[in-house]
């Protein structure tokens, strides 16, 4: 590859990331579950990764300082877009869970000893709690409901209007009898 080929490849990479990637992400999120669309998106991402690797290999030999800056800006942009694609699902789950379906007493422990809290909602693999303080993401949380305990990790923690904090916890180790108890509460409130 010579300098002109490097510049042409860099321009193509920029166009793909800045113009095509956002629309591909939106189409993929809109058509989630469509195998053809997911295959097309995965192929596009693999093509971008190959371009990225090829350019990175030739940067020390061929790139001028402005080209290096352009390359790293585009790579940062690409990574940021792909991260935000994953974050949209988390945001959607968070907003869905904030619709409170129940209010039940719960005991939780974030490593400072057991505290009384409130169970606000239950979802597929976790719960939404009302806690007194913000919990850092991936922090281990122990919960006890009706004498049954489970372990989980915090996936978000957002201060609420009332001064307390709503904390989403993905349950990792949950006994079947606790699942039955949580489902029973959801059916009673629903």
Buried (B, 14 or more C-beta within 10 A) or exposed (E): EEEEEBBEBBEEBBEBBBEEBBEBBEEBBEBEEEEEBEEBBEEBBEEBEEBBEEBEEBBEEBBEEEBBEBBEEBBEBBEEBBEEBEEEEEEEBBEEBBEBBBEBEBBBBBEEEEEEBBBBBBBEEBBBBBBBEBBEEEBBBBBBBBEBBBBBBBBBBEEEEEEBBBBBBBBEEBEEEBBEBBEEBBEEEE
